[in-house]
Amino acid sequence: MKVRLLIAACLAFVTGAALAQQAPTSDAPATKEDILKLFDVMHNRDEVQKVLEQVVQQMQTMNREQMKKRNPSITNEELARMDRDSQEIFKNFPIDEMMNDMIPVYARHLTKSDVDAMISFYSSPTGQKLLREMPTIMSESIQAAYPHMQARLDEILKRMDERNSPGTHKKAPVNRPPVQKD
């Protein structure tokens, strides 16, 4: 779920940059073919694949660090198995299906003029540079934000451990009506 949100955020960021560059729009709806052309110019399939690969690497790094903190005796074999499991999840990730699912969403929010302007932008040298640099920009952004994410994750895991550890459950105070004295 987190991975899907990250991918969606990356795609939204790339699309948002293009929308900032667009010309005035008309009301004509974008067709499936218009949007597929946009996806092609944006190299969406390749970019989603790159983002997934980076997400897998970053998840493996974060998971390894977290597992070592929580279980210092974890073996390299167990960590390698965990890495293989996460790679297996993404190996058969349905990119084409996901992109097909996005077409109606783009069509709902973008007109033909919007899509044409985005195609024009992403066909330009600046648009192509943005597309080439976006995975690195996103990766570096995630790395820059990682200490904050890790600190929050550590806090959450600590609270979960405290709640789930034996002997740490405190009994809730019993609310009794006050005793009346005559």
C-alpha angles and dihedrals in degrees: 000000000000090000092053090051091050092050091047090049091051092050091046090051092052091046092046091057090055094047089057088060099046128122123233111297134232124213096247109121120242113247128224088253091053091052093045089052089051091050089050094050089046092048086228096168093052092044093050089050091051092047091050091051091050092047090052091051093047093045091051091051093047093043092049092050092046094047091049090051093048096039113022091181094061110131128232088243091057091048091049090051090051089051091050091049092053092047090051091055092057099036092080097031107151099238096158092049091047091051091049088052089054095055096079090045092054090044091053094053105032131058125213089260090052092051093045090052091048091049089051092050096045091046090057123089090251092050092048090048090052090051092049094047099040097085091051092044091051093045093050090045091053091047090050091051094041097092090056092045091047093049091053092045091050090052092049093047091047091053090047091050091049092050093046099042116104114252095023097091108108119205113244113243113261112241107219126172113257116265112249117223119209 
